[in-house]
Amino acid sequence: MAQNQVIWGSAETVKIQFSADASAGDLVHEGNWYGVAESDVSAGEEGVLHIRGVFRLPKNSASQVINSGAVVEFVSGGKVQLFSSGTKIGKAYSTSASGETEVEVILMPELY
């Protein structure tokens, strides 16, 4: 255990106040965090945001091929795409072929 350690292991969730309604499983950007809402939350309510882990997330374009290990970025509307110039939020856990609407992503808060 490191001196002054508060959380053992990796922090996987944070409690935050949501600025907009979110449904369980939605990829959201709240304040300085990117993550997946644990449950349905109304704007102004406190809720839990998963900031680390593997999640199946919607792709911005079903025609885009995202290979395993590729860096992905957040796109407004709670979608992801290959990193171009936006905010890196993780890496593809598995390959998502053209025509597939989702990709499995490892969320990695250390990237943003």
N, C-alpha and C positions, 0 to 999 in steps of 0.2 A: 504494500500500500504506500502510495506517495504521500509525503508530508502535506497536510492540509487538504487532502483529497475529500471531496464532498460526494461524488457519485462514483461507484465502483463499476468498472466496465464502461462501455460506450453509452453516452446519452442517446436515447432513441426517441424520446418524446419531449415536447415542451408544452406547458400550459400557457395559452395566450388568449387575449380578447380578440374575437373575430370582428372585422370591420364590415363584412358582408355575410349573407347566408351561405352556408356550405352544407353539402350532403356527405354522409359517410363515404369515404373512398375518393372524394374529390381532391385533385392536386391543386393546392392554393399557394399564393404568395401573400404572406401577412407580415408587415413590418420588414424585418431583416431575415425572415425565415421562409423557406420553401418546404412544403411537405404535404402529407396526406391527412385529411381530417379523419379522426377516429370515429366520430359519430355526427349525426345531424346537429348543426349549430345555427342559431339565428344571429344576425348582426347585433353586436353589442354584448353578446354572451361570451363567457369563458369556455374554452374547449381545449381538447388535446390534439396536438399536431404531431404526427410521426415524421421525424426529420431524417431518420436512418432506417434502412431496411430495403427489401426487394418488393416492388409493387408493380402490378400490371397497370400501365398508364396509356391513355389515348394518344395516338400519334397526330401531329398536325396535318400530315398528308399520308393517306394510305399508300400512295405510290412510292414513298421514300423507303429505301432499304436501309435498315439500321443494323449493323453487324455487332455481334457480341464484343464488348469492351470499348465500343465507340462512346465518346463523350457526348452527352445530350444536354440540351438547354431547355429552360422553361419558356413556353409561348403563352401569351395571354389566352384566357379561356381554359386554362388548366391542362394544356397539351404539351407534348415534347417533340423535339426534332433534333437532328444532328447539330452539334455545336457549330455555330457560324460566328456570331458576334454578340450573342445575348449572355444570359447568366447561366453558367455551368451548374447543373444540380446533381449530376451523377453519371453513371455509365450503364450502357445496355448490358443486362445480365445474360440475355440470349438474343439470337438474331431474329429480327422481324422482317419478313420478306415483303416485297411489293404486293399490295392488295390486302395486307393485314392492317387492321385499324388500331392495334395495341402493341406495345412492346414492354417487356419486363425490364425494369430499371432498378439499379442499386442507388438509392439516394445517398449522397455523400456531402454533408454540409461543409466539409473542409474545402470543397471546390469553389464555393462562392464567398 
